[in-house]
Amino acid sequence: MSTGADDPEVSGTRLEGHARDDSRVYMAGRDLHQTIHPAVPEAITALRTLPRDVAAFTGRESELRRLLRTAAPGRSVVIHTVDGMPGVGKTTLATHAAHLLADRYPDGQLYVRLHAHTLGRRSADPADVLAALLTGIGVRPHQLPDGLEARAALWRDRLAGRRMVIVMDDAEDANQVEPLLPGSEGCLAIITSRRRLAALDGAVPLSLTVMPPDDAASLFIRLTHRATPQTGPERDAVAEAVRLCGYLPLAIALLAARLAQHPAWSIAEYTADFAAAQDRLGELEAGDRAVAAAFDLSYRALPADRQRFLRRLGLHPGADIDAYAAAALDGVPIAQARRHLSALYTHHLVEEPARGRYRLHDLIREYARSLAEQDPAEDRQRAVDRLFAYYQHTAEAADRHYADAHRPDTPATAAPPAAAPVLAGREQALAWMRTERVNLLSCTQYAAADARHPDVVRFALAVNVFLRLEGPWHEGISLLGAGISAARRLGDRRGEADALWSLGWMHRVTGDYAAAADLAEQALSLYRSLGERLGEANTLRDLGRVRRMTGDCPAAADLAEQALAHYRSLGDLLGEANALWDLAWARRMTGEYRESAARAEQALALYRSLGSRLGEANTLWDLGWVRRLTGDLPAAVDLTERALALYRSLGDRLGEANALWSLGECARLAGDPQAAAGPAERALELYRALEVRLGEAHALRDLGRVRALTGDLEAAAEMAERALSLFRSLGDLHGEAEVLNSQGALLAQTSTADEALDRHRQALRIARRVNSPLEEARALEGAARCAAATGAVPAARAELREAVAIYRRIGAAEAATAAEYLASLEGGHPR
């Protein structure tokens, strides 16, 4: 029996013992208690949880090198983010890299899904992820602390001193990832995300783009389990298949997987079927994998207004877009459009190939367009209306900065856009047009296909002057042809006249003078019926240029005089300057060099007063031509070099080509064929790039003359023949006469006098027909030299006297040498 002092109930003491099985025995009062706990098993560790590596891994060599370099000995903890659009291969790359690095991280290779884009699941809570990671490396569940911060601290503690690689796949944002990162040296974290995780401090970003075409083709072949294509058509079919997939690895894998199941199918037929598919995205699925489904997950993560914005981007007909066009398309303020674009870029739903320029991947564009088709038709219509109004308004504003002539005002058809870039001058206007050229042409094609005839007319007229300046002119011809057809369908006679006039200009510079004249006559008739005197003046001027090119210089001068009178009555100083320049050109062609120079000086003064640098360049070049013809080569070079500097500052490649050609001629006439060759060859390159056949013909003719001076008579003859063919195909009689005279001079060195004489006689007939006194005198001089060579000195003297008289009358540089030769004939000593 115990005493009171020993009585637990009295003394309040508690006796307790522990059994071997972790049960607990204790006495409280007079009762004996035993608490039995089940034994806690040893924690199950999982330190190598990477998914299986991809046997068909293809390409990505540079990206792999970047990831593998970070595992070099002595490197501290490294964090890599691999971001990219859905289906671009982020997980595949990260997993493959982790497998390759396994031997460098022997303590573990872990993989955890963060489920930012898993259908039917919420994004993983970092506290739950840490619980899984900690138990995976051996922490018993009942030892897990509560709370995110405590778990993150324990995670960093348990990784200390270990070398582990952890792949965190499909992260939502930096907040989700930050607690999961190791804190000690020796570990590598590779995080994949559809978002750019810019807020993750210390991370090395790697943005994954679509595959290069060759790598994409190799991946396709590997996944189809076929031999490498051996024939050109097979290789072309593979190249087309991966192009249609937008070089997106997921799309390539799904397309290849279906072909792999059908060994009897040919790649070419399979690709053709895929190209013709109405629902290409629907073809890119296999089981629970689909490109559209991958896009869906990113799309659903967007707020409603951003979803609408993406759908509207799918309506854009062009190649890329900026914030102004996007704002117009969605009908939102420019600041909001910029925020939307930035967010979509962060989510890899748009690309940014250049600053401020955004582009949808082809398959995302198709996806967005398919979603937009579910919107009400009137909403889509209004979005395109706003986009077209923006482009037309801004293109017309740009046109006013570089147009070389005033045109009748175009009635406004839509309200100006809420926001548009400020184009402060010619350079900014041209820069905007160069950037948006493809988009403007794409919008025109869309409008034509959708029978939006007013938009076709307005786009054609807004873009054509830019295409005049920079080409390619065949695009301008196609564009204006569509504009004329649309204007006629609308009964828009003013629009038709404007487009006819512009198309005539295009045909003139490309050398189709018959078409140019016909179009100008049609435009002139329409303008007159409309009482539109400015349009009439512009067309008279262009019709005069056609007449000049086809050798009818008197008619050209008359038409220029008519245009000049119209411009002066309208008070149009720019038109007046243009007509004066045309008159200067016509007078030069007819050998009236003093009159030509006077008209050019008048035009130059007007251009300078108007601040027209292009007009100034044109008249400086023309004045240089006159100085060259009259033998003042230093002045000719100075004027032409000043014109060249202006053309280059304006970005006017045709003007640059013309000036270079003139400088080459100056050097040739100065007796320096080496100095002449460079500018002439560069001019020829530019003319060909611009598809200016007339310029090409002039450059070939004069390069032939340069080759003759260097003794390469065979090349000289070949170039002259090509130039002659071009001039004849263009119907340029003046140019034909010039080449025939050049051929006559060349044949006098290489063949018989009779052959040379035949060329000069042909040139003489043409020169008299087109009223070209300079070529007439050159033909007479050439014929006289041939006659003298055959002993017919009296005949030679007669023709040479006539040639000298013409040279002196027009003030040509050749007058002195011809007179000297005549004196030698009359003195009985022909040279």
Secondary structure, DSSP 4 states (H G I P E B T S, - for coil): ---TTT-HHHH---EEEE-TTS-EEEEETTEEEEE-PPPPPPPPP--B-PPPPPTT----HHHHHHHHHTTSTT---EEEEEEESTTSSHHHHHHHHHHHTGGG-TTEEEEEE--TT-TT-PPPPHHHHHHHHHHHTT--GGGPPSSHHHHHHHHHHHHTT--EEEEEEEE--HHHHGGGS--STT-EEEEEESS--TTSTT-EEEEE-PPPHHHHHHHHHHHHT-PPP-SHHHHHHHHHHHHHTTT-HHHHHHHHHHHHT-TTS-HHHHHHHHHH-S-HHHHSEETTEEHHHHHHHHHHTS-HHHHHHHHHHTT--SS-B-HHHHHHHHT--HHHHHHHHHHHHHTTSSEEEETTEEE--HHHHHHHHHHHTTS-HHHHHHHHHHHHHHHHHHHHHHHHHH-SS--PPPPP-SPPPS------SHHHHHHHHHHHHHHHHHHHHHHHHTT-HHHHHHHHHHHHHHHHHH--HHHHHHHHHHHHHHHHHHT-HHHHHHHHHHHHHHHHHTT-HHHHHHHHHHHHHHHHHHT-HHHHHHHHHHHHHHHHHTT-HHHHHHHHHHHHHHHHHHT-HHHHHHHHHHHHHHHHHTT-HHHHHHHHHHHHHHHHHHT-HHHHHHHHHHHHHHHHHTT-HHHHHHHHHHHHHHHHHHT-HHHHHHHHHHHHHHHHHTT-HHHHHHHHHHHHHHHHHHT-HHHHHHHHHHHHHHHHHTT-HHHHHHHHHHHHHHHHHHT-HHHHHHHHHHHHHHHHHHS-HHHHHHHHHHHHHHHHHTT-HHHHHHHHHHHHHHHHHTT-HHHHHHHHHHHHHHHHHHT-TTHHHHHHHHHHHHTT---
